[in-house]
Amino acid sequence: AGLAMHDPVSLVGDGIIHRYRVYGDKAGTLNGWYSLHLEEKSWGAFGSWKIDKTFHWSAVKPETMTRSQRNALAAKMQAVHAAHEAETAKVQAEAAKRALRLWERAKPACNAHPYLVKKRVPAYGIRDLRGQLVIPLRDVDGELRSLQFIGADGRKTFLTGGRMRGCYHAIGRLQDVLCLCE
């Protein structure tokens, strides 16, 4: 699934969510997660907060299980999913607090930033923090949820753990036409 551990370690089969650094992610990030259940018929789930994907695994193929075994496994997987959702909400809430602190420290961006000059666009409602453009990601209620950073060389990164789904940066005010762009 492309979510190999950066530093492979022994998996812990205690049924709780463990976080890890995904191979290729920057140092200090813990975007990967897994929950492994070592039982008679072992199973687990894993995924990444960065790409917002979840995968399930079972040592026994579902087609070889009885209906009650499949239902029991599905219930267990649903419980892991609920725990994952709760952990995701916690991680995103912490990231939103970090986003607000960073946003408040940043200064208004100027049109002379090398990335803006190259793209030939002005600094619409964005800021600058230590030479990087800071783009706010807000939800439909206007709440700041995360940040995107763009360096002078055009390298783009997102705030670790920040919510991206359903978030955007608006330029101007809605009138007759809404234009969506990357």
Contact map, one row per residue, 1 for C-alpha under 8 A:
11110000000000000000000000000000000000000000000000000000000000000000000000000000000000000000000000000000000000000000000000000000000000000000000000000000000000000000000000000000000000
11110000000000000000000000000000000000000000000000000000000000000000000000000000000000000000000000000000000000000000000000000000000000000000000000000000000000000000000000000000000000
11111000000000000000011000000001000000000000001100000000000000000000000000000000000000000000000000000000000000000000000000000000000000000000000000000000000000000000000000000000000000
11111101000000000000011000000000000000000000000000000000000000000000000000000000000000000000000000000000000000000000000000000000000000000000000000000000000000000000000000000000000000
00111111100000000001111000000001000000000000000000000000000000000000000000000000000000000000000000000000000000000000000000000000000000000000000000000000000000000000000000000000000000
00011111000000000001111110000000000000000000000000000000000000000000000000000000000000000000000000000000000000000000000000000000000000000000000000000000000000000000000000000000000000
00001111100000000000101000000000000000000000000000000000000000000000000000000000000000000000000000000000000000000000000000000000000000000000000000000000000000000000000000000000000000
00011111110000000000000000000000000000000000000000000000000000000000000000000000000000000000000000000000000000000000000000000000000000000000000000000000000000000000000000000000000000
00001011111000000000000000000000000000000000000000000000000000000000000000000000000000000000000000000000000000000000000000000000000000000000000000000000000000000000000000000000000000
00000001111100000000000000000000000000000000000000000000000000000000000000000000000000000000000000000000000000000000000000000000000000000000000000000000000000000000000000000000000000
00000000111110000000000000000000000100000000000000000000000000000000000000000000000000000000000000000000000000000000000000000000000000000000000000000000000000000000000000000000000000
00000000011111000000000000000000000100000000000000000000000000000000000000000000000000000000000000000000000000000000000000000000000000000000000000000000000000000000000000000000000000
00000000001111110000000000000000001111000000000000000000000000000000000000000000000000000000000000000000000000000000000000000000000000000000000000000000000000000000000000000000000000
00000000000111110000000000000000001111000000000000000000000000000000000000000000000000000000000000000000000000000000000000000000000000000000000000000000000000000000000000000000000000
00000000000011111000000000000000001111000001000000000000000000000000000000000000000000000000000000000000000000000000000000000000000000000000000000000000000000000000000000000000000000
00000000000011111100000000000000001100000000000000000000000000000000000000000000000000000000000000000000000000000000000000000000000000000000000000000000000000000000000000000000000000
00000000000000111110000000000000111000000000000000000000000000000000000000000000001100000000000000000000000000000000000000000000000000000000000000000000000000000000000000000000000000
00000000000000011111000000000000111000000000000000000000000000000000000000000000000000000000000000000000000000000000000000000000000000000000000000000000000000000000000000000000000000
00000000000000001111100000000111110000000000000000000000000000000000000000000000000000000000000000000000000000000000000000000000000000000000000000000000000000000000000000000000000000
00001100000000000111110000001111100000000000000000000000000000000000000000000000000000000000000000000000000000000000000000000000000000000000000000000000000000000000000000000000000000
00001110000000000011111010111111000000000000000000000000000000000000000000000000000000000000000000000000000000000000000000000000000000000000000000000000000000000000000000000000000000
00111100000000000001111110001111000000000000000000000000000000000000000000000000000000000000000000000000000000000000000000000000000000000000000000000000000000000000000000000000000000
00111110000000000000111110000000000000000000000000000000000000000000000000000000000000000000000000000000000000000000000000000000000000000000000000000000000000000000000000000000000000
00000100000000000000011111000000000000000000000000000000000000000000000000000000000000000000000000000000000000000000000000000000000000000000000000000000000000000000000000000000000000
00000100000000000000111111101000000000000000000000000000000000000000000000000000000000000000000000000000000000000000000000000000000000000000000000000000000000000000000000000000000000
00000000000000000000000111111000000000000000000000000000000000000000000000000000000000000000000000000000000000000000000000000000000000000000000000000000000000000000000000000000000000
00000000000000000000100011111000000000000000000000000000000000000000000000000000000000000000000000000000000000000000000000000000000000000000000000000000000000000000000000000000000000
00000000000000000000100001111100000000000000000000000000000000000000000000000000000000000000000000000000000000000000000000000000000000000000000000000000000000000000000000000000000000
00000000000000000001110011111110000000000000000000000000000000000000000000000000000000000000000000000000000000000000000000000000000000000000000000000000000000010000000000000000000000
00000000000000000011110000011111100000000000000000000000000000000000000000000000000000000000000000000000000000000000000000000000000000000000000000000000000000000000000000000000000000
00000000000000000011110000001111100000000000000111000000000000000000000000000000000000000000000000000000000000000000000000000000000000000000000000000000000000011000000000000000000000
00101000000000000011110000000111110000000000011111000000000000000000000000000000000000000000000000000000000000000000000000000000000000000000000000000000000000000000000000000000000000
00000000000000001111000000000111111000000000011110000000000000000000000000000000000000000000000000000000000000000000000000000000000000000000000000000000000000000000000000000000000000
00000000000000001110000000000001111100000001111000000000000000000000000000000000000000000000000000000000000000000000000000000000000000000000000000000000000000000000000000000000000000
00000000000011111100000000000000111110000001110000000000000000000000000000000001000000000000000000000000000000000000000000000000000000000000000000000000000000000000000000000000000000
00000000001111110000000000000000011111000111100000000000000000000000000000000000000000000000000000000000000000000000000000000000000000000000000000000000000000000000000000000000000000
00000000000011100000000000000000001111100111000000000000000000000000000000000000000000000000000000000000000000000000000000000000000000000000000000000000000000000000000000000000000000
00000000000011100000000000000000000111111110000000000000000000000000000000000000000000000000000000000000000000000000000000000000000000000000000000000000000000000000000000000000000000
00000000000000000000000000000000000011111110000000000000000000000000000000000000000000000000000000000000000000000000000000000000000000000000000000000000000000000000000000000000000000
00000000000000000000000000000000000001111100000000000000000000000000000000000000000000000000000000000000000000000000000000000000000000000000000000000000000000000000000000000000000000
00000000000000000000000000000000000001111110000000000000011100000000000000000000000000000000000000000000000000000000000000000000000000000000000000000000000000000000000000000000000000
00000000000000000000000000000000000111111111000000000000011100000000000000000000000000000000000000000000000000000000000000000000000000000000000000000000000000000000000000000000000000
00000000000000000000000000000000000111101111100000000001111000000000000000000000000000000000000000000000000000000000000000000000000000000000000000000000000000000000000000000000000000
00000000000000100000000000000000011110000111110000000001110000000000000000001000000000000000000000000000000000000000000000000000000000000000000000000000000000000000000000000000000000
00000000000000000000000000000000011100000011111000000111100000000000000000001001000000000000000000000000000000000000000000000000000000000000000000000000000000000000000000000000000000
00000000000000000000000000000001111000000001111100000111000000000000000000000000000000000000000000000000000000000000000000000000000000000000000000000000000000000000000000000000000000
00100000000000000000000000000001110000000000111110011110000000000000000000000000000000000000000000000000000000000000000000000000000000000000000000000000000000000000000000000000000000
00100000000000000000000000000011100000000000011111111100000000000000000000000000000000000000000000000000000000000000000000000000000000000000000000000000000000000000000000000000000000
00000000000000000000000000000011100000000000001111111000000000000000000000000000000000010000000000000000000000000000000000000000000000000000000000000000000000001000000000000000000000
00000000000000000000000000000011000000000000000111110000000000000000000000000000000000000000000000000000000000000000000000000000000000000000000000000000000000011000000000000000000000
00000000000000000000000000000000000000000000000111111000000000000000000000000000000000000000000000000000000000000000000000000000000000000000000000000000000000000000000000000000000000
00000000000000000000000000000000000000000000001111111100000000000000000000000000000000000000000000000000000000000000000000000000000000000000000000000000000000000000000000000000000000
00000000000000000000000000000000000000000000001110111110000000000000000000000000000000000000000000000000000000000000000000000000000000000000000000000000000000000000000000000000000000
00000000000000000000000000000000000000000000111100011111000000000000000000000000000000000000000000000000000000000000000000000000000000000000000000000000000000000000000000000000000000
00000000000000000000000000000000000000000000111000001111100000000000000000000000000000000000000000000000000000000000000000000000000000000000000000000000000000000000000000000000000000
00000000000000000000000000000000000000000011110000000111110000000000000000001000000000000000000000000000000000000000000000000000000000000000000000000000000000000000000000000000000000
00000000000000000000000000000000000000000011100000000011111000000000000000000000000000000000000000000000000000000000000000000000000000000000000000000000000000000000000000000000000000
00000000000000000000000000000000000000001111000000000001111111000000000000000000000000000000000000000000000000000000000000000000000000000000000000000000000000000000000000000000000000
00000000000000000000000000000000000000001110000000000000111110000000000000000000000000000000000000000000000000000000000000000000000000000000000000000000000000000000000000000000000000
00000000000000000000000000000000000000001100000000000000011111011000000000000000000000000000000000000000000000000000000000000000000000000000000000000000000000000000000000000000000000
00000000000000000000000000000000000000000000000000000000011111111000000000000000000000000000000000000000000000000000000000000000000000000000000000000000000000000000000000000000000000
00000000000000000000000000000000000000000000000000000000010111111000010000000000000000000000000000000000000000000000000000000000000000000000000000000000000000000000000000000000000000
00000000000000000000000000000000000000000000000000000000000011111100000000000000000000000000000000000000000000000000000000000000000000000000000000000000000000000000000000000000000000
00000000000000000000000000000000000000000000000000000000000111111100000000000000000000000000000000000000000000000000000000000000000000000000000000000000000000000000000000000000000000
00000000000000000000000000000000000000000000000000000000000111111111110000000000000000000000000000000000000000000000000000000000000000000000000000000000000000000000000000000000000000
00000000000000000000000000000000000000000000000000000000000000111111110000000000000000000000000000000000000000000000000000000000000000000000000000000000000000000000000000000000000000
00000000000000000000000000000000000000000000000000000000000000001111111000000000000000000000000000000000000000000000000000000000000000000000000000000000000000000000000000000000000000
00000000000000000000000000000000000000000000000000000000000000001111111100000000000000000000000000000000000000000000000000000000000000000000000000000000000000000000000000000000000000
00000000000000000000000000000000000000000000000000000000000000001111111110000000000000000000000000000000000000000000000000000000000000000000000000000000000000000000000000000000000000
00000000000000000000000000000000000000000000000000000000000001001111111111000000000000000000000000000000000000000000000000000000000000000000000000000000000000000000000000000000000000
00000000000000000000000000000000000000000000000000000000000000000011111111100000000000000000000000000000000000000000000000000000000000000000000000000000000000000000000000000000000000
00000000000000000000000000000000000000000000000000000000000000000001111111110000000000000000000000000000000000000000000000000000000000000000000000000000000000000000000000000000000000
00000000000000000000000000000000000000000000000000000000000000000000111111111000000000000000000000000000000000000000000000000000000000000000000000000000000000000000000000000000000000
00000000000000000000000000000000000000000000000000000000000000000000011111111100000000000000000000000000000000000000000000000000000000000000000000000000000000000000000000000000000000
00000000000000000000000000000000000000000000000000000000000000000000001111111110000000000000000000000000000000000000000000000000000000000000000000000000000000000000000000000000000000
00000000000000000000000000000000000000000000000000000000000000000000000111111111000000000000000000000000000000000000000000000000000000000000000000000000000000000000000000000000000000
00000000000000000000000000000000000000000001100000000001000000000000000011111111100000000000000000000000000000000000000000000000000000000000000000000000000000000000000000000000000000
00000000000000000000000000000000000000000000000000000000000000000000000001111111110000000000000000000000000000000000000000000000000000000000000000000000000000000000000000000000000000
00000000000000000000000000000000000000000000000000000000000000000000000000111111111000000000000000000000000000000000000000000000000000000000000000000000000000000000000000000000000000
00000000000000000000000000000000001000000000100000000000000000000000000000011111111100000000000000000000000000000000000000000000000000000000000000000000000000000000000000000000000000
00000000000000000000000000000000000000000000000000000000000000000000000000001111111110000000000000000000000000000000000000000000000000000000000000000000000000000000000000000000000000
00000000000000000000000000000000000000000000000000000000000000000000000000000111111111000000000000000000000000000000000000000000000000000000000000000000000000000000000000000000000000
00000000000000001000000000000000000000000000000000000000000000000000000000000011111111100000000000000000000000000000000000000000000000000000000000000000000000000000000000000000000000
00000000000000001000000000000000000000000000000000000000000000000000000000000001111111110000000000000000000000000000000000000000000000000000000000000000000000000000000000000000000000
00000000000000000000000000000000000000000000000000000000000000000000000000000000111111111000000000000000000000000000000000000000000000000000000000000000000000000000000000000000000000
00000000000000000000000000000000000000000000000000000000000000000000000000000000011111111100000000000000000000000000000000000000000000000000000000000000000000000000000000000000000000
00000000000000000000000000000000000000000000000000000000000000000000000000000000001111111110000000000000000000000000000000000000000000000000000000000000000000000000000000000000000000
00000000000000000000000000000000000000000000000010000000000000000000000000000000000111111111000000000000000000000000000000000000000000000000000000000000000000000000000000000000000000
00000000000000000000000000000000000000000000000000000000000000000000000000000000000011111111100000000000000000000000000000000000000000000000000000000000000000000000000000000000000000
00000000000000000000000000000000000000000000000000000000000000000000000000000000000001111111110000000000000000000000000000000000000000000000000000000000000000000000000000000000000000
00000000000000000000000000000000000000000000000000000000000000000000000000000000000000111111111000000000000000000000000000000000000000000000000000000000000000001100000000000000000000
00000000000000000000000000000000000000000000000000000000000000000000000000000000000000011111111100000000000000000000000000000000000000000000000010000000000000001110000000000000000000
00000000000000000000000000000000000000000000000000000000000000000000000000000000000000001111111110000000000000000000000000000000000000000000000010000000000000000100000000000000000000
00000000000000000000000000000000000000000000000000000000000000000000000000000000000000000111111111000000000000000000000000000000000000000000000000000000000000001000000000000000000000
00000000000000000000000000000000000000000000000000000000000000000000000000000000000000000011111111100000000000000000000000000000000000000000000011000000000000111110000000000000000000
00000000000000000000000000000000000000000000000000000000000000000000000000000000000000000001111111110000000000000000000000000000000000000000000111000000000000000110000000000000000000
00000000000000000000000000000000000000000000000000000000000000000000000000000000000000000000111111111000000000000000000000000000000000000000000000000000000000000000000000000000000000
00000000000000000000000000000000000000000000000000000000000000000000000000000000000000000000011111111100000000000000000000000000000000000000000000000000000000000000000000000000000000
00000000000000000000000000000000000000000000000000000000000000000000000000000000000000000000001111111110000000000000000000000000000000000000000111100000000000100000000000000000000000
00000000000000000000000000000000000000000000000000000000000000000000000000000000000000000000000111111111000000000000000000000000000000000000000100000000000000000000000000000000000000
00000000000000000000000000000000000000000000000000000000000000000000000000000000000000000000000011111111100000000000000000000000000000000000000000000000000000000000000000000000000000
00000000000000000000000000000000000000000000000000000000000000000000000000000000000000000000000001111111110000000000000000000000100000000000000000000000000000000000000000000000000000
00000000000000000000000000000000000000000000000000000000000000000000000000000000000000000000000000111111110000000000000000000010000001010000000000000000000000000000000000000000000000
00000000000000000000000000000000000000000000000000000000000000000000000000000000000000000000000000011111111000000000000000000000000000000000000000000000000000000000000000000000000000
00000000000000000000000000000000000000000000000000000000000000000000000000000000000000000000000000001111111000000000000000000000100000000000000000000000000000000000000000000000000000
00000000000000000000000000000000000000000000000000000000000000000000000000000000000000000000000000000111111100000000000000000011100001000000000000000000000000000000000000000000000000
00000000000000000000000000000000000000000000000000000000000000000000000000000000000000000000000000000001111110000000000000000011100000000000000000000000000000000000000000000000000000
00000000000000000000000000000000000000000000000000000000000000000000000000000000000000000000000000000000011111000000000000001111000000000000000000000000000000000000000000000000000000
00000000000000000000000000000000000000000000000000000000000000000000000000000000000000000000000000000000001111101000000000100111000010000000000000000000000000000000000000000000000000
00000000000000000000000000000000000000000000000000000000000000000000000000000000000000000000000000000000000111111000000001100001000000000000000000000000000000000000000000000000000000
00000000000000000000000000000000000000000000000000000000000000000000000000000000000000000000000000000000000011111001100011100000000000000000000000000000000000000000000000000000000000
00000000000000000000000000000000000000000000000000000000000000000000000000000000000000000000000000000000000001111101100000000000000000000000000000000000000000000000000000000000000000
00000000000000000000000000000000000000000000000000000000000000000000000000000000000000000000000000000000000011111111100000000000000000000000000000000001000000000000000000000000000000
00000000000000000000000000000000000000000000000000000000000000000000000000000000000000000000000000000000000000011111110000000000000000000000000000000001100000000000000000000000000000
00000000000000000000000000000000000000000000000000000000000000000000000000000000000000000000000000000000000000001111111000000000000000000000000000000111110000000000000000000000000000
00000000000000000000000000000000000000000000000000000000000000000000000000000000000000000000000000000000000000111111111111100000000000000000000000000000000000000000000000000000000000
00000000000000000000000000000000000000000000000000000000000000000000000000000000000000000000000000000000000000111111111111000000000000000000000000000000000000000000000000000000000000
00000000000000000000000000000000000000000000000000000000000000000000000000000000000000000000000000000000000000000111111100000000000000000000000000000000000000000000000000000000000000
00000000000000000000000000000000000000000000000000000000000000000000000000000000000000000000000000000000000000000011111110000000000000000000000000000000000000000000000000000000000000
00000000000000000000000000000000000000000000000000000000000000000000000000000000000000000000000000000000000000000001111111000000000000000000000000000000000000000000000000000000000000
00000000000000000000000000000000000000000000000000000000000000000000000000000000000000000000000000000000000000100001101111100000000000000000000000000000000000000000000000000000000000
00000000000000000000000000000000000000000000000000000000000000000000000000000000000000000000000000000000000001100001100111110000000000000000000000000000000000000000000000000000000000
00000000000000000000000000000000000000000000000000000000000000000000000000000000000000000000000000000000000011100001000011111110000000000000000000000000000000000000000000000000000000
00000000000000000000000000000000000000000000000000000000000000000000000000000000000000000000000000000000000000000000000001111100000000000000000000000000000000000000000000100000000000
00000000000000000000000000000000000000000000000000000000000000000000000000000000000000000000000000000000000100000000000000111110000000100000000000000000000000000000000000100000000000
00000000000000000000000000000000000000000000000000000000000000000000000000000000000000000000000000000000000110000000000000111111000011110000000000000000000000000000000000000000000000
00000000000000000000000000000000000000000000000000000000000000000000000000000000000000000000000000000010011110000000000000101111100011100000000000000000000000000000000000000000000000
00000000000000000000000000000000000000000000000000000000000000000000000000000000000000000000000000000000011111000000000000000111111111000000000000000000000000000000000000000000000000
00000000000000000000000000000000000000000000000000000000000000000000000000000000000000000000000000000100111000000000000000000011111111000000000000000000000000000000000000000000000000
00000000000000000000000000000000000000000000000000000000000000000000000000000000000000000000000000000000000000000000000000000001111100000000000000000000000000000000000000000000000000
00000000000000000000000000000000000000000000000000000000000000000000000000000000000000000000000000000000000000000000000000000001111110000000000000000011000000000000000000000000000000
00000000000000000000000000000000000000000000000000000000000000000000000000000000000000000000000000000000000000000000000000000001111111000000000000001111000000000000000000000000000000
00000000000000000000000000000000000000000000000000000000000000000000000000000000000000000000000000000000000010000000000000000111101111100000000000011110000000000000000000000000000000
00000000000000000000000000000000000000000000000000000000000000000000000000000000000000000000000000000010010000000000000000000111100111110000000000111100000000000000000000000000000000
00000000000000000000000000000000000000000000000000000000000000000000000000000000000000000000000000000000000000000000000000001110000011111000000000111000000000000000000010000000000000
00000000000000000000000000000000000000000000000000000000000000000000000000000000000000000000000000000010000000000000000000000100000001111100000111110000000000000000000110000000000000
00000000000000000000000000000000000000000000000000000000000000000000000000000000000000000000000000000000000000000000000000000000000000111110000111110000000000000001001110000000000000
00000000000000000000000000000000000000000000000000000000000000000000000000000000000000000000000000000000000000000000000000000000000000011111111111000000000000000000001110000000000000
00000000000000000000000000000000000000000000000000000000000000000000000000000000000000000000000000000000000000000000000000000000000000001111111110000000000000000000011100000000000000
00000000000000000000000000000000000000000000000000000000000000000000000000000000000000000000000000000000000000000000000000000000000000000111111000000000000000000000011000000000000000
00000000000000000000000000000000000000000000000000000000000000000000000000000000000000000000000000000000000000000000000000000000000000000111111000000000000000000000000000000000000000
00000000000000000000000000000000000000000000000000000000000000000000000000000000000000000000000000000000000000000000000000000000000000000111111100000000000000000000000000000000000000
00000000000000000000000000000000000000000000000000000000000000000000000000000000000000000000000000000000000000000000000000000000000000000111111110000000000000000000000000000000000000
00000000000000000000000000000000000000000000000000000000000000000000000000000000000000000000000100110000000000000000000000000000000000011110011111000000000000000000000000000000000000
00000000000000000000000000000000000000000000000000000000000000000000000000000000000000000001101100100000000000000000000000000000000000011110001111100000000000000111001000000000000000
00000000000000000000000000000000000000000000000000000000000000000000000000000000000000000000001100100000000000000000000000000000000000011100000111110000000001100111000000000000000000
00000000000000000000000000000000000000000000000000000000000000000000000000000000000000000000000000100000000000000000000000000000000001111000000011111000000001100100000000000000000000
00000000000000000000000000000000000000000000000000000000000000000000000000000000000000000000000000000000000000000000000000000000000011111000000001111100000111100000000000000000000000
00000000000000000000000000000000000000000000000000000000000000000000000000000000000000000000000000000000000000000000000000000000000111100000000000111110000111100000000000000000000000
00000000000000000000000000000000000000000000000000000000000000000000000000000000000000000000000000000000000000000010000000000000000111000000000000011111111110000000000000000000000000
00000000000000000000000000000000000000000000000000000000000000000000000000000000000000000000000000000000000000000010000000000000001110000000000000001111111100000000000000000000000000
00000000000000000000000000000000000000000000000000000000000000000000000000000000000000000000000000000000000000001110000000000000001100000000000000000111111000000000000000000000000000
00000000000000000000000000000000000000000000000000000000000000000000000000000000000000000000000000000000000000000110000000000000000000000000000000000111111000000000000000000000000000
00000000000000000000000000000000000000000000000000000000000000000000000000000000000000000000000000000000000000000010000000000000000000000000000000000111111100000000000000000000000000
00000000000000000000000000000000000000000000000000000000000000000000000000000000000000000000000000000000000000000000000000000000000000000000000000000111111110000000000000000000000000
00000000000000000000000000000000000000000000000000000000000000000000000000000000000000000000000000000000000000000000000000000000000000000000000000011110011111000000000000000000000000
00000000000000000000000000000000000000000000000000000000000000000000000000000000000000000000000000000000000000000000000000000000000000000000000000011100001111100000000000000000000000
00000000000000000000000000000000000000000000000000000000000000000000000000000000000000000000000000000000000000000000000000000000000000000000000001111000000111110100000000000000000000
00000000000000000000000000000000000000000000000000000000000000000000000000000000000000000000001000100000000000000000000000000000000000000000000001111000000011111100000000000000000000
00000000000000000000000000001010000000000000000001000000000000000000000000000000000000000000001000000000000000000000000000000000000000000000000000000000000001111100000000000000000000
00000000000000000000000000000010000000000000000011000000000000000000000000000000000000000011011000000000000000000000000000000000000000000000000000000000000000111110000000000000000000
00000000000000000000000000000000000000000000000000000000000000000000000000000000000000000011101100000000000000000000000000000000000000000000000011100000000001111111000000000000000000
00000000000000000000000000000000000000000000000000000000000000000000000000000000000000000001001100000000000000000000000000000000000000000000000011000000000000001111101000000000000000
00000000000000000000000000000000000000000000000000000000000000000000000000000000000000000000000000000000000000000000000000000000000000001000000011000000000000000111111100000000000000
00000000000000000000000000000000000000000000000000000000000000000000000000000000000000000000000000000000000000000000000000000000000000000000000000000000000000000011111000000000000000
00000000000000000000000000000000000000000000000000000000000000000000000000000000000000000000000000000000000000000000000000000000000000000011000000000000000000000001111100000000000000
00000000000000000000000000000000000000000000000000000000000000000000000000000000000000000000000000000000000000000000000000000000000000001111000010000000000000000011111110000000000000
00000000000000000000000000000000000000000000000000000000000000000000000000000000000000000000000000000000000000000000000000000000000000011110000000000000000000000001011111000000000000
00000000000000000000000000000000000000000000000000000000000000000000000000000000000000000000000000000000000000000000000000000000000000111100000000000000000000000000001111100000000000
00000000000000000000000000000000000000000000000000000000000000000000000000000000000000000000000000000000000000000000000000000000000000000000000000000000000000000000000111111000000000
00000000000000000000000000000000000000000000000000000000000000000000000000000000000000000000000000000000000000000000000000011000000000000000000000000000000000000000000011111000000000
00000000000000000000000000000000000000000000000000000000000000000000000000000000000000000000000000000000000000000000000000000000000000000000000000000000000000000000000001111100000000
00000000000000000000000000000000000000000000000000000000000000000000000000000000000000000000000000000000000000000000000000000000000000000000000000000000000000000000000001111110000000
00000000000000000000000000000000000000000000000000000000000000000000000000000000000000000000000000000000000000000000000000000000000000000000000000000000000000000000000000011111110000
00000000000000000000000000000000000000000000000000000000000000000000000000000000000000000000000000000000000000000000000000000000000000000000000000000000000000000000000000001111110000
00000000000000000000000000000000000000000000000000000000000000000000000000000000000000000000000000000000000000000000000000000000000000000000000000000000000000000000000000000111110000
00000000000000000000000000000000000000000000000000000000000000000000000000000000000000000000000000000000000000000000000000000000000000000000000000000000000000000000000000000111111000
00000000000000000000000000000000000000000000000000000000000000000000000000000000000000000000000000000000000000000000000000000000000000000000000000000000000000000000000000000111111100
00000000000000000000000000000000000000000000000000000000000000000000000000000000000000000000000000000000000000000000000000000000000000000000000000000000000000000000000000000000111110
00000000000000000000000000000000000000000000000000000000000000000000000000000000000000000000000000000000000000000000000000000000000000000000000000000000000000000000000000000000011111
00000000000000000000000000000000000000000000000000000000000000000000000000000000000000000000000000000000000000000000000000000000000000000000000000000000000000000000000000000000001111
00000000000000000000000000000000000000000000000000000000000000000000000000000000000000000000000000000000000000000000000000000000000000000000000000000000000000000000000000000000000111
